[in-house]
Every structure is written in structure tokens, then in C-alpha cells.
Amino acid sequence: MSNQTHHRDESLGDLCGKIADMDRPELIKVLRSLHCGFDLDFTDEFLQSVSIERLRHIVLATALHVRNTPCRST
């Protein structure tokens, strides 16, 4: 899920399905790899303690933000 172009081509249903199938370590890995234009300041303790449903929601929201953010040259 690290390729931003892939995110744009992937349907919302496919993205939701992939995230729903992930376990906590995979969700955290994906969340840490997403570059969304602002700092994600989640501690390891928080990510380990939050419910899996909430963690999936956080990952989905971040992935959707990345997917809908226009590419910018710096």
C-alpha cells in the first residue's frame, strides 16, 4: 500500500477490504509508511492499546487522505 498511484486506482471497497483483513502489526506498519503531508503523532503505546476497529478507522482515514491529496512537487 505504499505506492500513492496505486491508492488512487484502487476502489474504496478494495481498500476497505484490505484494511479489514489486516492484523494490528500490519495496520501499524501501513500507518507508519503512509506520507500524508502532516505528522502522525501516535505513540507505540497508543497504537497497541487502541481497539483494532479504531486502528482500522485511523488507517483508512489516513489512506483516504493520501489517496485524495494531489501530488505536489517540492
C-alpha positions in Angstrom: 0.0 0.0 0.0 2.9 2.3 -0.2 2.5 3.4 -3.8 0.4 6.6 -3.9 -0.6 6.0 -7.5 -1.9 2.5 -6.5 -4.1 4.2 -3.9 -5.7 6.4 -6.5 -6.5 3.4 -8.8 -7.8 1.2 -6.0 -11.6 1.2 -5.4 -12.9 2.3 -2.0 -14.3 -1.2 -1.4 -11.0 -2.8 -2.2 -9.2 -0.5 0.2 -11.7 -1.2 3.0 -11.5 -4.9 2.4 -7.7 -4.9 2.5 -7.7 -2.9 5.7 -10.4 -5.1 7.3 -8.2 -8.2 6.7 -5.1 -6.7 8.3 -3.9 -7.6 11.8 -2.6 -5.0 14.3 1.1 -5.3 13.3 0.3 -4.9 9.6 -2.0 -1.9 10.3 0.7 -0.2 12.3 3.3 -0.9 9.5 1.0 0.6 6.9 0.1 3.6 9.0 3.8 4.3 9.6 4.5 4.1 5.9 1.8 6.5 4.7 3.0 10.0 3.9 0.0 12.3 4.3 1.5 15.8 4.4 1.3 16.2 8.1 2.8 14.5 11.1 1.0 11.5 12.6 1.9 11.6 16.2 0.7 8.3 17.5 2.8 6.6 20.2 3.5 2.9 20.0 1.6 2.6 23.3 -1.5 4.2 21.8 -1.4 2.0 18.7 -1.0 -1.1 20.8 -3.8 -0.2 23.2 -6.5 1.3 20.9 -9.2 -1.2 19.7 -8.5 -2.9 16.4 -11.6 -1.3 14.9 -10.4 2.2 15.8 -7.0 1.4 14.5 -8.5 0.3 11.2 -10.5 3.5 11.1 -7.3 5.6 11.6 -5.5 3.7 8.8 -8.5 4.0 6.5 -8.8 7.8 7.1 -5.1 8.3 6.6 -5.1 6.2 3.4 -8.1 8.1 2.0 -6.4 11.4 2.8 -3.2 10.3 1.0 -5.2 9.0 -1.9 -7.1 12.2 -2.3 -4.2 14.6 -1.9 -2.8 15.9 -5.2 0.8 15.2 -5.9 2.9 18.3 -5.4 6.5 18.9 -6.5 8.8 20.4 -3.8 
